[in-house]
Amino acid sequence: MVEELMMDTIKADRSMVPDTGVDPEWEYMISSIFIDTAKGQARYGTRSMAALAAKLDGEVTFYERYLESNLWKENLVQFQIES
């Protein structure tokens, strides 16, 4: 579920894009959670993502996905917090 959310490329409704002072079309292009677009001849986008989940019983999960040398890598760490 986390990976699916992090890879979401659905862009915001154009009427909901904020006015931050940059070109409105560019603001729209970078409005999704996961960004993979081009600006001129350069690529622009998401390079890393992380999520941390903690349960009431002390179980903690840390998930990250990051771009290294044009390859996506993943790391998952789980541990228990003692009460």
Buried (B, 14 or more C-beta within 10 A) or exposed (E): EBEEEBBEEEBEEEEEBEEEEEEEEBBBBBBBEBBEBEEEEEEBBBEEBEBEEEEEEEEEBBBBBBEEEEEEEEEEEEEEEEE
